[in-house]
Amino acid sequence: MPDNRQPRNRQPRIRSGNEPRSAPAMEPDGRGAWAHSRAALDRLEKLLRCSRCNIFGLRPVDYTDDESMKSLLLLPEKDESSSTGHCSVMNTGQRRDGPLVLIGSGLSSEQQKMLSELAAILKAKKCAEFDSTVTHVVVPGDAVQSTLKCMLGILNGCWILKFEWVKACLRRKVCEQEEKYEIPEGPRRSRLNREQLLPKLFDGCYFYLGGTFKHHPKDNLIKLVTAGGGQILSRKPKPDSDVTQTINTVAYHARPDSDQRFCTQYIIYEDLSNYHPERVRQGKVWKAPSSWFIDCVMSFELLPLDS
């Protein structure tokens, strides 16, 4: 039989596409492709060191056997942000790519009119219903609201701004810096969380919604779970089930030193219902009122539950 194997010194034939190009020369003087590659590596290094754990409770350092890489990942991070618990990898004033998309939550008709005027001046889009393109949610006062639009904005890492921002922008006919008008605490934590490419609030968590819900309809709760990266369970989890107890995911946004990191299945019930569980925690299953769930969204934190 004829030997169809290629000689070792022959280059493979390119069947389609362009001819391969040689790699650009590395330029240590800060110019060219090498400088861009070095900058990309620096950003990747910082992201890896900023990350805490994945859904299995493992850090980047747990995935390497290289001692030099381990020592690099274990170095303390400089300029840690005390307000968020994570290191800051982006300037808080840096705007995301893409156009401005505005939506109002709880605004009066006059405030909605002013928001429309601002959208025209800034050449921005104004939405009536929340979708994934929204970048700015404007609320009437100084506090975060438990409206569906506002909570979806928090879970998606949008700017949650006081209406004073709209007034300031209209006065100067330009887009004012948002930090001065941002609702603090939960909304700010969520925005920084998104900019730092960290997991969503309910990453690694599973929810079973039991019974009927009046204050916050079940459909809205499902939207919030999904927006927060969680998953809906169609069946009530059984604490004594072998399947339940062998799930080894962890909740990224639970406090690192708490048992709540490993109890990632939640049975949510309506506060106003007659059902009140005797025990909050059974194995890896937690039982919590819907008010706890809403508070977690507003504060962008998995708040502790009494065990």
C-alpha positions in Angstrom: 0.0 0.0 0.0 1.3 3.5 -0.7 2.4 5.5 2.2 0.2 8.6 2.4 1.8 10.1 5.4 3.3 13.5 5.0 7.0 13.9 5.5 7.8 15.4 8.9 9.5 18.4 7.3 6.6 19.4 5.1 4.3 22.2 6.2 0.6 21.2 6.5 -1.6 22.4 3.6 -4.0 25.2 4.3 -7.5 24.2 3.0 -9.2 27.5 3.5 -8.7 30.9 4.9 -5.7 33.2 4.8 -2.1 32.1 5.0 -0.8 32.0 8.5 1.1 35.0 9.6 4.2 35.1 11.7 3.8 36.3 15.3 4.6 40.0 15.8 7.9 40.7 17.4 7.8 41.4 21.1 8.6 45.0 21.8 9.7 45.6 25.4 9.7 49.4 25.0 5.9 49.5 25.7 4.7 49.7 22.0 3.1 47.2 19.7 1.4 43.8 20.3 3.6 42.8 23.2 2.5 45.8 25.2 -1.1 45.0 24.5 -0.5 41.4 25.6 1.2 42.4 28.8 -1.7 44.8 29.6 -4.2 42.0 29.0 -2.2 39.6 31.2 -2.1 42.2 34.0 -5.9 42.6 33.8 -6.3 38.8 33.9 -4.0 38.5 36.9 -5.9 41.1 38.8 -9.2 39.5 38.0 -8.0 36.1 39.2 -6.6 37.6 42.4 -9.9 39.5 43.0 -12.1 36.4 42.6 -13.0 34.6 45.8 -14.5 31.2 45.0 -16.5 29.6 42.3 -19.8 27.7 42.9 -17.7 24.8 44.3 -15.9 26.9 46.8 -12.6 26.8 45.0 -10.3 29.7 44.3 -8.0 30.2 41.2 -5.1 29.2 43.4 -6.7 25.8 44.0 -6.5 25.0 40.3 -2.7 25.4 39.7 0.2 23.2 40.7 2.8 25.8 39.6 4.4 27.2 42.7 5.3 30.5 41.1 1.7 31.0 40.0 0.4 30.1 43.5 2.7 32.6 45.1 1.4 35.3 42.6 -2.2 34.5 43.3 -1.7 34.5 47.1 -0.2 37.9 47.1 -2.3 40.5 48.9 -4.2 42.8 46.6 -3.3 46.5 46.6 -5.9 49.3 47.0 -8.7 47.0 48.2 -12.2 48.6 48.2 -13.6 48.4 51.7 -17.0 49.3 50.5 -17.6 46.3 48.4 -15.4 43.6 49.8 -13.8 43.0 46.4 -10.8 44.7 44.8 -11.7 47.4 42.3 -10.6 46.5 38.8 -12.3 49.4 37.0 -12.6 53.1 37.6 -16.0 53.7 39.1 -16.6 56.5 36.7 -15.9 54.4 33.7 -19.0 54.0 31.6 -19.9 50.6 29.9 -19.7 50.4 26.2 -22.9 51.1 24.3 -25.6 53.8 24.4 -27.5 55.1 27.4 -30.8 53.3 28.1 -33.0 55.0 30.7 -36.0 53.9 32.7 -37.9 55.5 35.5 -39.3 53.6 38.5 -42.0 55.1 40.7 -41.7 58.5 39.0 -44.6 61.0 38.7 -46.0 62.0 35.3 -44.0 65.3 35.5 -40.8 63.4 36.3 -41.4 61.0 33.5 -41.7 63.9 31.1 -38.4 65.4 32.3 -36.7 62.0 31.9 -38.0 61.9 28.3 -36.5 65.4 27.7 -33.2 64.2 29.0 -33.2 61.1 26.8 -33.7 63.4 23.8 -30.8 65.7 24.8 -28.4 62.8 25.5 -29.6 60.9 22.4 -30.4 58.0 24.8 -33.2 55.5 24.7 -36.0 55.6 27.2 -37.8 52.3 28.0 -41.2 51.7 29.5 -40.4 48.1 30.6 -37.2 46.8 31.9 -35.0 44.7 29.6 -31.3 43.7 29.5 -30.2 46.9 27.6 -31.2 49.2 30.5 -28.2 51.1 31.9 -29.8 53.7 34.2 -32.8 53.3 36.5 -34.0 56.6 38.0 -36.0 56.7 41.2 -37.9 59.7 42.8 -36.2 59.9 46.2 -33.0 59.1 48.0 -33.8 55.5 48.9 -33.9 52.3 46.9 -37.4 51.0 46.0 -38.9 47.5 46.0 -40.5 47.9 42.6 -39.8 45.2 40.0 -38.0 47.7 37.7 -35.7 48.9 40.5 -34.9 45.4 41.7 -34.2 44.1 38.2 -31.9 47.1 37.8 -30.0 46.2 40.9 -29.6 42.5 39.9 -28.4 43.6 36.5 -25.8 46.0 37.9 -27.4 49.1 36.5 -26.9 52.6 37.8 -29.7 53.3 40.3 -29.9 57.1 40.5 -31.7 59.8 42.4 -34.0 62.0 40.3 -31.6 64.9 41.1 -29.3 63.4 38.5 -31.9 64.1 35.8 -32.3 67.7 37.0 -28.5 68.3 37.0 -28.2 66.9 33.5 -31.0 69.1 32.2 -29.4 72.2 33.7 -26.1 71.7 32.0 -27.4 69.8 28.9 -24.8 67.1 29.4 -24.6 63.7 31.1 -23.4 64.4 34.6 -21.1 61.9 36.5 -23.4 59.4 38.1 -21.4 58.6 41.3 -22.7 61.7 43.1 -26.3 60.7 42.5 -26.1 57.0 42.9 -28.1 55.2 45.6 -25.5 53.8 48.0 -25.0 50.3 49.5 -26.8 47.5 47.6 -27.2 49.3 44.2 -23.5 50.4 44.3 -22.3 47.0 45.3 -24.2 45.4 42.5 -22.9 47.9 39.9 -19.3 47.3 41.0 -20.0 43.6 41.0 -21.0 43.7 37.4 -18.1 45.9 36.3 -15.7 43.5 38.0 -17.2 40.6 36.1 -18.1 38.8 39.4 -20.9 36.2 39.8 -24.5 37.4 40.1 -26.2 37.5 43.5 -27.9 34.1 43.4 -25.1 32.3 41.5 -25.1 28.7 42.8 -28.5 29.0 44.5 -31.7 27.1 43.9 -35.2 28.3 44.9 -38.5 26.6 45.4 -41.5 29.0 45.7 -44.1 27.4 47.9 -47.8 28.5 48.1 -49.3 31.7 46.8 -47.7 35.1 46.9 -49.7 38.4 47.1 -47.3 41.2 48.0 -44.8 40.2 45.3 -46.4 37.9 42.7 -44.7 34.6 42.0 -44.0 35.6 38.4 -42.1 38.6 39.6 -40.1 36.5 42.1 -39.2 34.1 39.2 -38.0 37.0 37.2 -35.8 38.1 40.1 -34.4 34.7 40.7 -33.5 34.4 37.0 -32.0 37.9 36.8 -29.9 37.1 39.9 -28.4 34.0 38.3 -30.4 31.5 40.4 -32.4 28.5 39.4 -36.0 27.6 40.0 -36.9 24.2 41.4 -40.1 22.6 40.2 -40.2 20.2 43.2 -39.8 21.0 46.9 -36.3 19.9 48.0 -36.2 17.2 50.6 -33.6 17.8 53.3 -33.0 14.1 53.9 -32.6 13.3 50.3 -29.2 11.9 49.2 -29.4 13.9 46.1 -29.9 17.1 48.1 -27.1 16.4 50.5 -24.5 15.6 47.8 -24.9 18.9 46.0 -21.5 20.6 46.5 -22.1 24.1 45.1 -21.6 27.1 47.3 -23.2 30.5 47.3 -20.7 33.1 46.1 -22.3 36.1 47.9 -22.8 34.4 51.2 -20.4 35.4 54.0 -17.3 33.2 53.6 -17.2 32.1 57.2 -20.9 31.1 57.5 -22.6 27.7 56.9 -24.9 29.5 54.5 -22.3 29.2 51.8 -23.0 25.5 51.6 -26.8 25.6 52.1 -27.8 26.7 48.7 -31.4 25.4 48.4 -34.2 27.7 49.6 -37.8 27.2 50.2 -39.4 30.6 49.9 -42.9 31.2 51.4 -45.2 34.2 51.7 -44.8 36.2 55.0 -48.5 36.8 55.3 -49.5 33.1 54.8 -50.4 30.7 57.6 -47.3 28.6 56.9 -44.4 29.3 59.3 -41.8 26.6 59.5 -40.6 25.4 62.9 -37.0 25.0 61.7 -35.2 27.4 59.3 -32.4 25.1 58.4 -32.6 21.3 57.7 -29.4 19.9 56.3 -28.6 21.9 53.1 -32.1 23.3 52.8 -33.1 26.7 54.1 -36.7 28.0 54.6 -37.1 31.8 54.3 -39.9 34.3 54.0 -40.3 36.3 50.8 -39.4 39.4 52.7 -35.9 38.0 53.3 -35.5 37.3 49.6 -36.5 40.9 48.7 -34.1 42.3 51.4 -31.3 40.3 49.8 -32.0 41.8 46.4 -32.2 45.4 47.8 -29.0 45.0 49.7 -27.3 42.8 47.1 -26.2 40.4 49.7 -27.3 36.9 50.9 -28.4 38.0 54.4 -27.9 35.6 57.3 -30.8 33.4 58.4 -31.4 32.3 62.0 -30.7 28.6 62.3 
